[in-house]
Amino acid sequence: MSDKPREYCGIFGIADHPEAALLSYYGLHSLQHRGQESAGIVTSFYDEEKKKQVMPSYKDFGLVLSVFDKPKIFKKILKGRSAIGHNRYSTSGSSKNPANIQPFRVHYRSGNIAIGHNGNLSNAKQIRESFTKEGVLFQSTSDTELILHLIAQSKKEKQLDQILDALGQIEGAFCLVILTDDALIAVRDPNGFRPLALGRIDGSYCVASETCAFDIIGAEYVRDIEAGEVLVIPHNVAEQGLSEDQLLSFNIPPKTGTTTSQCIFEYVYFSRPDSMIFGEMVDKIRRNLGKALAKEHPINEVIHKKTGTKPVIISVPDSSNTAAIGYASENQKMGHDCKYDIGLIRNHYVGRTFISPGQKSREQKVRTKFNPVKGVIEGRSVIIVDDSIVRGTTSQYLVNMIRECNPAEIHFLVSSPPIISPCYYGMDFPSPEELIANQFNGDIVAIAKEIGVDSLRYLSPNGLVEAVKEANPSPNDYCTACFTSKYPVPVNFGVDKEENELV
């Protein structure tokens, strides 16, 4: 029901821990926001009865809590001291295909291998067409399966060399957790689009899309997996007592003419505020976005009416909470009297797929998820701070609900620029013609009228980048393609992550 872009996946991996599967479960639970349609875990261990290395798997549609709802899954099925896990969000049709649920696992000439992928391969179409001509059969419609085929068909002899060979042939956004019979391998693409961090617990190492997955299991954040890094963590890493600098690390060279392109939307919306990504806390960045918004659009230039009470600033919970706090605090610092308050209450017990009996409208779903606090809103100038507007439908319904509480006026401020382009690097954005900024040709006044507010203001593209770099002064650049249409890596436009869907 959410009128927001969605992340495709969250990934987690751990090597050499007696509770590998259980810790993966907790890690995936904390990464639930990155994918809510399916979840899976694969483990690795030596089966004494079968006298060989095996990789049991358990995965299904649904949230982590509902997929892994029986203790026997961990006690009897997911044995082993190393594991990888995956949360998945898909395009609408592909959610019907169980073959697309990750992690994928196969057995081939070099042994077992399993893989979980967060991102989107921009050259997937060419690779798939090449394999199709060779008569290769596909089990899924996911671009992740292509990586397994590239590994299996590599002419290299050693499995690690096969993996490195395959990684050199793919382009786009890819953070990977790969499980082999010998090791857990963490991979981040040369542009560093998606976040991936390394942690440590009880002498074991773990990797995750966000550091909130470390917090839930009590792991210590070590560092980010570097852009282009392939980190190999052996299954007996704790047993050997290997330090981080003793782990094997390889580098995938970037394609000519491309630079580090970390996804700036991770900071704007996707990642949890209690996570550290790209080397900085998300909460700190979002507060700075709110401050930048205040500098570009101070409250004295926003409000029109004098009500005798302080203007009230409210967020659309939960992703814009800290940006709204930053906007309020910066205005107060500049001498503009205002108050941050909780004007919308979110019902956290409503799932993404909730449909109320007898009423299937989007408006009803919004009302089921949010409810305004009349005492905070009535008679006051209300400034709504949100992180983004995509289609604008949810914003419109929220404004209508707030309008029913009789505010003096409503203004809408967005802590990012207008979204004008789809993402081809692992985010699910609507098509360009569905984006409200394009429907009204960038006319902010017309968009404001459409969603029913007295005024609408966005953070500028330069303001966004400068605010992020001010809070995180790293040398790396950011991908802003969804705001600017400037794509750092060439893509096959019009190609979805999963096409030719099997239903």
LUMVEX-941661 format. One record per residue (C-alpha): residue in one letter; x, y, z. Coordinates in Angstrom, 1 decimal. Example, Ala and Ser with C-alpha at 12.3 -4.5 7.8 and 13.67 -1.06 7.14 Angstrom:
PT   residu        u        v        w
PT        A     12.3     -4.5      7.8
PT        S     13.7     -1.1      7.1
//
This chain:
PT   residu        u        v        w
PT        M      0.0      0.0      0.0
PT        S      3.0      2.3      0.5
PT        D      3.5      5.0     -2.1
PT        K      7.3      4.7     -1.7
PT        P     10.1      3.1     -3.7
PT        R     11.1     -0.3     -2.4
PT        E     14.4     -1.9     -2.0
PT        Y     14.8     -5.3     -3.7
PT        C     16.6     -7.2     -1.0
PT        G     18.4     -7.5      2.3
PT        I     21.3    -10.0      2.8
PT        F     23.1    -11.5      5.8
PT        G     25.9    -14.0      6.2
PT        I     27.9    -15.5      9.0
PT        A     30.9    -17.9      9.1
PT        D     31.9    -20.4     11.8
PT        H     29.4    -19.8     14.6
PT        P     27.5    -22.6     16.4
PT        E     24.2    -20.7     16.0
PT        A     24.7    -19.6     12.4
PT        A     21.2    -20.2     11.2
PT        L     19.6    -18.6     14.3
PT        L     21.8    -15.5     14.1
PT        S     20.9    -15.3     10.4
PT        Y     17.2    -15.4     11.3
PT        Y     17.6    -12.5     13.7
PT        G     19.7    -10.6     11.2
PT        L     17.1    -11.0      8.5
PT        H     14.4     -9.9     11.0
PT        S     16.2     -6.6     11.5
PT        L     16.5     -6.2      7.7
PT        Q     12.8     -6.9      7.1
PT        H     12.3     -3.4      5.8
PT        R     14.4     -4.2      2.8
PT        G     12.1     -7.0      1.5
PT        Q      8.9     -8.4      2.8
PT        E      7.7    -11.0      0.2
PT        S      9.9    -13.9      0.9
PT        A     12.8    -15.0      3.1
PT        G     15.4    -17.8      3.0
PT        I     18.4    -19.2      4.8
PT        V     21.0    -21.7      3.5
PT        T     23.6    -23.4      5.8
PT        S     26.7    -25.5      5.1
PT        F     28.2    -28.4      7.0
PT        Y     29.9    -31.8      6.6
PT        D     27.3    -34.6      6.8
PT        E     29.0    -37.5      8.6
PT        E     26.4    -40.0      7.4
PT        K     26.6    -39.0      3.8
PT        K     30.3    -38.4      4.0
PT        K     30.1    -35.1      2.1
PT        Q     29.6    -31.4      2.4
PT        V     25.9    -30.4      2.2
PT        M     23.8    -27.2      2.0
PT        P     20.4    -27.5      3.6
PT        S     17.9    -24.7      2.7
PT        Y     14.7    -23.4      4.1
PT        K     12.8    -20.6      2.3
PT        D      9.2    -19.5      1.6
PT        F      6.9    -16.6      0.9
PT        G      6.2    -14.2      3.8
PT        L      7.8    -12.3      6.5
PT        V     10.8    -13.7      8.4
PT        L      8.7    -14.4     11.5
PT        S      6.2    -16.4      9.6
PT        V      8.6    -18.3      7.4
PT        F     10.8    -19.5     10.3
PT        D      8.1    -20.2     12.7
PT        K      9.1    -23.6     14.0
PT        P     12.1    -24.5     16.2
PT        K     12.7    -27.7     14.3
PT        I     13.8    -25.6     11.3
PT        F     16.9    -24.6     13.2
PT        K     17.4    -27.8     15.2
PT        K     16.9    -30.4     12.4
PT        I     17.1    -28.7      9.0
PT        L     19.5    -25.7      9.1
PT        K     22.5    -27.3     10.7
PT        G     26.0    -26.0     10.3
PT        R     28.3    -23.3     11.5
PT        S     28.1    -21.0      8.4
PT        A     25.0    -19.6      6.8
PT        I     23.6    -16.9      4.4
PT        G     20.1    -15.4      4.4
PT        H     18.0    -13.2      2.2
PT        N     14.9    -11.1      2.4
PT        R     13.3    -10.4     -0.9
PT        Y     11.0     -7.8     -2.4
PT        S     10.1     -8.4     -6.1
PT        T      8.2     -6.9     -8.9
PT        S      4.5     -7.8     -8.8
PT        G      4.4    -10.8    -11.1
PT        S      7.6    -12.4     -9.9
PT        S      6.3    -12.7     -6.4
PT        K      4.2    -15.6     -7.6
PT        N      7.2    -17.7     -8.7
PT        P      8.7    -19.7     -5.9
PT        A     11.8    -20.4     -8.0
PT        N     12.8    -16.7     -7.4
PT        I     13.1    -17.0     -3.7
PT        Q     16.7    -16.7     -2.6
PT        P     19.3    -17.7     -1.6
PT        F     19.8    -19.9     -4.7
PT        R     21.9    -23.0     -4.3
PT        V     23.3    -25.5     -6.8
PT        H     25.7    -28.4     -6.9
PT        Y     28.1    -28.5     -9.9
PT        R     31.5    -29.8    -10.7
PT        S     33.3    -27.8     -8.1
PT        G     30.9    -28.6     -5.3
PT        N     28.1    -26.8     -3.6
PT        I     27.4    -23.1     -3.9
PT        A     24.6    -20.8     -2.7
PT        I     24.1    -17.1     -3.4
PT        G     22.0    -14.1     -2.1
PT        H     22.0    -10.9     -4.1
PT        N     21.0     -7.3     -3.3
PT        G     20.9     -5.1     -6.4
PT        N     20.3     -5.3    -10.1
PT        L     22.6     -6.3    -13.0
PT        S     22.5     -3.7    -15.7
PT        N     23.9     -6.1    -18.3
PT        A     21.5     -8.9    -17.4
PT        K     19.7     -8.8    -20.8
PT        Q     22.9     -9.5    -22.8
PT        I     24.1    -12.3    -20.5
PT        R     20.7    -14.0    -20.5
PT        E     20.5    -13.7    -24.3
PT        S     23.9    -15.2    -24.7
PT        F     23.1    -18.2    -22.4
PT        T     19.7    -18.7    -24.2
PT        K     21.6    -19.0    -27.5
PT        E     23.8    -21.7    -25.9
PT        G     20.7    -23.7    -24.8
PT        V     21.1    -22.9    -21.1
PT        L     17.9    -23.6    -19.1
PT        F     16.8    -21.2    -16.4
PT        Q     15.0    -22.2    -13.2
PT        S     14.1    -18.6    -12.2
PT        T     13.5    -15.2    -13.9
PT        S     15.9    -13.5    -11.5
PT        D     19.2    -11.9    -12.7
PT        T     20.9    -13.6     -9.7
PT        E     20.7    -17.0    -11.4
PT        L     22.9    -15.6    -14.2
PT        I     25.8    -15.2    -11.8
PT        L     25.5    -18.9    -10.9
PT        H     25.6    -19.9    -14.6
PT        L     28.7    -17.7    -15.1
PT        I     30.4    -19.4    -12.3
PT        A     29.5    -22.9    -13.4
PT        Q     30.5    -22.2    -17.0
PT        S     33.9    -20.6    -16.1
PT        K     36.9    -22.3    -17.7
PT        K     38.9    -21.7    -14.5
PT        E     39.8    -24.7    -12.4
PT        K     39.6    -23.5     -8.8
PT        Q     36.2    -22.5     -7.5
PT        L     37.4    -19.1     -6.2
PT        D     38.9    -18.3     -9.6
PT        Q     35.5    -19.3    -11.2
PT        I     33.7    -16.8     -8.9
PT        L     36.2    -14.0     -9.6
PT        D     35.9    -14.8    -13.3
PT        A     32.1    -14.5    -13.1
PT        L     32.2    -11.3    -11.1
PT        G     34.4     -9.7    -13.8
PT        Q     31.6    -10.2    -16.3
PT        I     28.7     -8.6    -14.5
PT        E     27.8     -4.9    -14.3
PT        G     25.5     -2.8    -12.3
PT        A     24.6     -3.0     -8.6
PT        F     25.4     -6.1     -6.7
PT        C     26.1     -6.9     -3.1
PT        L     26.4    -10.7     -2.7
PT        V     26.8    -13.2      0.0
PT        I     28.1    -16.5     -1.5
PT        L     28.4    -19.7      0.5
PT        T     30.7    -22.4     -0.8
PT        D     31.9    -25.7      0.9
PT        D     34.9    -23.9      2.2
PT        A     34.0    -20.3      2.8
PT        L     31.6    -17.3      3.1
PT        I     32.3    -14.8      0.4
PT        A     31.1    -11.2      0.6
PT        V     31.1     -9.1     -2.6
PT        R     30.3     -5.4     -3.3
PT        D     30.3     -4.0     -6.8
PT        P     33.0     -1.6     -8.0
PT        N     30.6      1.3     -7.9
PT        G     29.5      0.6     -4.3
PT        F     25.8      1.2     -5.1
PT        R     24.5     -0.8     -2.2
PT        P     25.8     -0.9      1.4
PT        L     27.4     -4.0      2.9
PT        A     29.2     -4.2      6.2
PT        L     31.5     -6.6      8.1
PT        G     30.9     -7.5     11.7
PT        R     32.4     -9.8     14.3
PT        I     30.8    -11.9     17.0
PT        D     32.5    -14.5     19.3
PT        G     35.5    -14.7     17.0
PT        S     33.2    -15.3     14.0
PT        Y     32.6    -12.9     11.1
PT        C     29.3    -11.8      9.7
PT        V     28.2     -9.5      6.9
PT        A     24.9     -7.6      6.4
PT        S     23.2     -5.0      4.3
PT        E     22.9     -2.7      7.3
PT        T     24.6     -2.6     10.7
PT        C     21.2     -2.8     12.6
PT        A     21.6     -6.6     11.8
PT        F     24.7     -6.6     13.9
PT        D     23.0     -4.8     16.8
PT        I     20.3     -7.4     17.2
PT        I     22.8    -10.2     17.6
PT        G     25.4     -8.3     19.6
PT        A     28.0     -8.3     16.9
PT        E     30.6     -5.5     16.6
PT        Y     30.8     -3.4     13.5
PT        V     34.3     -3.8     11.9
PT        R     34.1     -1.9      8.7
PT        D     32.3     -1.6      5.4
PT        I     33.1     -4.1      2.6
PT        E     34.9     -1.8      0.2
PT        A     33.5     -1.0     -3.3
PT        G     34.8     -3.7     -5.6
PT        E     36.0     -5.9     -2.8
PT        V     35.6     -9.7     -2.7
PT        L     36.2    -10.8      0.9
PT        V     36.8    -14.5      1.6
PT        I     36.0    -15.8      5.1
PT        P     36.8    -19.5      5.6
PT        H     34.3    -21.7      7.5
PT        N     36.9    -22.3     10.2
PT        V     37.8    -18.6     10.8
PT        A     36.9    -18.7     14.5
PT        E     38.7    -22.0     15.0
PT        Q     41.8    -20.6     13.4
PT        G     41.5    -17.3     15.3
PT        L     42.0    -15.3     12.1
PT        S     42.1    -11.6     12.4
PT        E     40.5     -9.4      9.8
PT        D     43.8     -8.6      8.1
PT        Q     44.4    -12.3      7.6
PT        L     41.3    -12.8      5.5
PT        L     41.8    -13.1      1.7
PT        S     40.6    -10.0     -0.1
PT        F     40.4     -9.4     -3.9
PT        N     39.4     -6.4     -5.9
PT        I     37.1     -6.2     -8.9
PT        P     38.3     -3.3    -11.1
PT        P     35.6     -0.7    -12.0
PT        K     34.5     -0.3    -15.6
PT        T     36.3      2.4    -17.6
PT        G     34.9      5.8    -17.0
PT        T     32.9      5.0    -13.9
PT        T     33.4      6.0    -10.3
PT        T     32.1      5.1     -6.8
PT        S     28.3      5.7     -6.9
PT        Q     26.8      5.1     -3.5
PT        C     23.0      5.2     -3.6
PT        I     22.0      8.5     -2.0
PT        F     18.4      7.2     -1.6
PT        E     19.7      4.7      1.0
PT        Y     20.2      7.8      3.2
PT        V     17.0      9.5      2.2
PT        Y     14.6      6.7      2.8
PT        F     15.6      3.0      2.6
PT        S     18.0      2.3      5.4
PT        R     17.0      2.2      9.0
PT        P     18.0      5.4     11.0
PT        D     19.8      3.2     13.5
PT        S     22.1      1.7     10.9
PT        M     25.5      2.9      9.8
PT        I     25.9      2.7      6.0
PT        F     28.6      4.1      3.8
PT        G     30.6      4.8      6.9
PT        E     28.0      7.1      8.7
PT        M     24.9      6.8     10.8
PT        V     21.7      7.2      8.8
PT        D     20.1      9.2     11.6
PT        K     22.9     11.8     11.5
PT        I     22.5     12.2      7.7
PT        R     18.7     12.6      7.8
PT        R     18.9     15.2     10.5
PT        N     21.3     17.1      8.3
PT        L     18.9     16.8      5.4
PT        G     16.2     18.4      7.6
PT        K     18.6     21.2      8.5
PT        A     19.4     21.8      4.8
PT        L     15.7     21.9      4.1
PT        A     15.4     24.6      6.8
PT        K     18.1     26.7      5.2
PT        E     16.6     26.5      1.8
PT        H     13.0     26.9      3.0
PT        P     12.9     28.6      6.4
PT        I      9.6     28.4      8.2
PT        N      9.0     32.2      8.1
PT        E      9.0     31.9      4.3
PT        V      6.7     28.9      4.3
PT        I      3.7     29.9      6.5
PT        H      1.1     32.4      5.3
PT        K     -1.2     32.9      8.3
PT        K     -0.8     34.2     11.8
PT        T     -2.7     31.9     14.1
PT        G     -1.5     33.0     17.6
PT        T      0.1     29.6     18.1
PT        K      3.5     28.2     17.1
PT        P      3.5     26.5     13.7
PT        V      3.7     22.8     14.2
PT        I      6.1     20.5     12.2
PT        I      5.0     16.9     11.9
PT        S      6.6     13.9     10.1
PT        V      5.1     11.0      8.2
PT        P      6.3      8.2     10.4
PT        D      8.7      6.6     10.5
PT        S     11.2      7.3      7.8
PT        S     10.9     11.1      7.9
PT        N     11.0     11.5     11.7
PT        T     14.6     12.6     12.0
PT        A     14.5     14.9      9.0
PT        A     11.5     16.7     10.6
PT        I     13.4     17.0     13.9
PT        G     16.4     18.5     12.0
PT        Y     14.1     20.9     10.2
PT        A     12.5     22.1     13.4
PT        S     15.8     22.4     15.4
PT        E     17.5     24.4     12.6
PT        N     14.5     26.8     12.3
PT        Q     14.6     27.3     16.1
PT        K     18.4     27.9     15.9
PT        M     17.7     30.6     13.2
PT        G     15.2     32.3     15.5
PT        H     12.0     31.0     13.9
PT        D      9.5     30.0     16.6
PT        C      8.0     26.5     15.8
PT        K      7.3     23.2     17.5
PT        Y      8.0     19.6     16.4
PT        D      5.1     17.4     17.5
PT        I      3.6     14.0     16.7
PT        G      0.7     14.7     14.4
PT        L      0.3     11.3     12.8
PT        I      0.1      8.0     14.6
PT        R      1.2      5.0     12.6
PT        N     -0.4      1.5     13.2
PT        H      2.6     -0.8     13.2
PT        Y      0.5     -3.9     13.1
PT        V     -0.7     -3.4      9.5
PT        G      1.3     -5.5      7.0
PT        R      2.0     -4.4      3.4
PT        T     -0.6     -6.8      2.0
PT        F     -3.4     -5.7      4.4
PT        I     -6.8     -5.3      2.7
PT        S     -9.7     -4.3      4.9
PT        P    -12.9     -6.5      4.5
PT        G    -15.3     -4.9      2.0
PT        Q    -13.0     -1.9      1.2
PT        K    -10.0     -2.3     -1.1
PT        S     -9.3      1.3     -1.9
PT        R     -5.8      2.8     -1.4
PT        E     -7.4      5.6      0.7
PT        Q     -8.8      3.0      3.2
PT        K     -5.4      1.4      3.5
PT        V     -3.8      4.8      4.3
PT        R     -6.4      5.4      6.9
PT        T     -5.8      2.0      8.4
PT        K     -2.1      2.7      8.6
PT        F     -2.1      6.4      9.8
PT        N     -4.3      8.5     12.0
PT        P     -4.0     12.2     12.7
PT        V     -3.9     13.7     16.2
PT        K     -6.6     16.4     16.1
PT        G     -5.4     18.2     19.2
PT        V     -1.9     18.8     17.6
PT        I     -3.3     20.0     14.3
PT        E     -6.5     22.0     14.8
PT        G     -6.3     25.7     14.2
PT        R     -2.5     25.7     13.6
PT        S     -0.2     26.2     10.6
PT        V      0.9     22.6      9.9
PT        I      4.2     21.8      8.1
PT        I      4.4     18.1      7.0
PT        V      8.0     16.9      6.4
PT        D      8.3     13.8      4.4
PT        D     11.4     12.1      2.8
PT        S     10.0     11.7     -0.8
PT        I      6.9     11.9     -3.0
PT        V      6.6      9.2     -5.7
PT        R      3.1      8.9     -7.2
PT        G      1.6     11.4     -4.7
PT        T     -1.5      9.3     -4.0
PT        T     -0.6      8.5     -0.3
PT        S      0.5     12.1      0.3
PT        Q     -2.9     13.2     -1.1
PT        Y     -4.8     10.9      1.3
PT        L     -2.7     12.0      4.3
PT        V     -3.4     15.6      3.5
PT        N     -7.1     15.0      3.3
PT        M     -7.0     13.3      6.7
PT        I     -5.1     16.2      8.2
PT        R     -7.4     18.7      6.5
PT        E    -10.4     17.1      8.4
PT        C     -8.7     18.2     11.7
PT        N     -9.2     21.8     10.7
PT        P     -5.7     23.2     10.5
PT        A     -5.2     26.9      9.6
PT        E     -3.0     25.8      6.6
PT        I     -1.0     22.9      5.4
PT        H      2.4     23.0      3.8
PT        F      4.4     20.0      2.6
PT        L      8.2     19.9      2.6
PT        V     10.3     17.1      1.2
PT        S     13.8     16.3      2.3
PT        S     14.9     15.2     -1.2
PT        P     14.4     16.6     -4.7
PT        P     11.6     15.5     -7.1
PT        I     11.9     11.9     -8.3
PT        I     12.0     12.0    -12.1
PT        S     13.6      8.8    -13.2
PT        P     13.4      5.1    -12.4
PT        C     16.3      3.2    -10.8
PT        Y     18.1      0.4    -12.6
PT        Y     20.4     -0.5     -9.7
PT        G     18.2     -2.4     -7.3
PT        M     15.3     -0.1     -6.3
PT        D     11.7     -0.6     -7.4
PT        F     10.5      2.8     -8.7
PT        P      7.4      3.3    -10.8
PT        S      7.7      4.0    -14.5
PT        P      8.6      7.6    -15.4
PT        E      5.1      8.5    -16.5
PT        E      3.7      7.3    -13.1
PT        L      5.9      9.7    -11.2
PT        I      4.0     12.8    -10.0
PT        A      6.8     15.1    -10.8
PT        N      6.7     14.0    -14.5
PT        Q      2.9     14.1    -14.7
PT        F      3.0     17.8    -14.0
PT        N      6.3     18.5    -15.9
PT        G      8.0     19.6    -12.7
PT        D      5.4     22.3    -11.9
PT        I      5.6     22.4     -8.1
PT        V      2.5     24.6     -7.8
PT        A      0.5     22.2     -9.8
PT        I      1.8     19.2     -7.8
PT        A      0.8     21.1     -4.6
PT        K     -2.7     21.6     -5.9
PT        E     -2.9     18.0     -6.8
PT        I     -2.1     16.7     -3.3
PT        G     -4.2     19.4     -1.7
PT        V     -1.6     21.6      0.2
PT        D     -1.2     25.3      0.4
PT        S      2.4     25.0     -0.8
PT        L      5.0     22.4     -1.6
PT        R      8.8     22.7     -1.4
PT        Y     11.6     20.2     -2.1
PT        L     15.2     20.1     -1.1
PT        S     17.4     20.9     -4.2
PT        P     19.6     18.3     -5.8
PT        N     22.7     20.2     -4.8
PT        G     21.4     20.8     -1.3
PT        L     20.9     17.0     -0.9
PT        V     24.4     16.1     -2.0
PT        E     26.0     18.8      0.0
PT        A     24.0     17.9      3.1
PT        V     25.1     14.3      2.8
PT        K     28.7     15.1      2.2
PT        E     28.7     17.6      5.1
PT        A     27.6     14.9      7.5
PT        N     29.7     12.2      5.9
PT        P     32.8     13.8      4.4
PT        S     34.1     10.7      2.6
PT        P     35.8     10.9     -0.8
PT        N     33.2      8.7     -2.4
PT        D     30.5     10.0     -4.8
PT        Y     26.8      9.3     -4.8
PT        C     24.3      8.0     -7.4
PT        T     21.5     10.6     -7.8
PT        A     20.0      9.1    -11.0
PT        C     16.5      9.0     -9.6
PT        F     16.6     12.8     -9.1
PT        T     18.8     13.8    -12.1
PT        S     18.5     11.1    -14.8
PT        K     22.4     10.9    -14.8
PT        Y     23.1      7.1    -14.7
PT        P     26.7      6.3    -13.6
PT        V     26.7      2.9    -15.2
PT        P     25.1      2.3    -18.6
PT        V     21.8      0.3    -18.5
PT        N     19.5     -1.4    -20.9
PT        F     16.5      0.9    -20.4
PT        G     13.1     -0.7    -20.1
PT        V     14.5     -4.0    -18.7
PT        D     13.0     -5.0    -15.4
PT        K     14.9     -7.0    -12.8
PT        E     12.7    -10.0    -13.5
PT        E     11.2    -10.2    -17.0
PT        N      9.5    -13.0    -18.9
PT        E      7.7    -13.9    -15.7
PT        L      6.7    -17.5    -15.0
PT        V      3.2    -17.5    -13.4
//
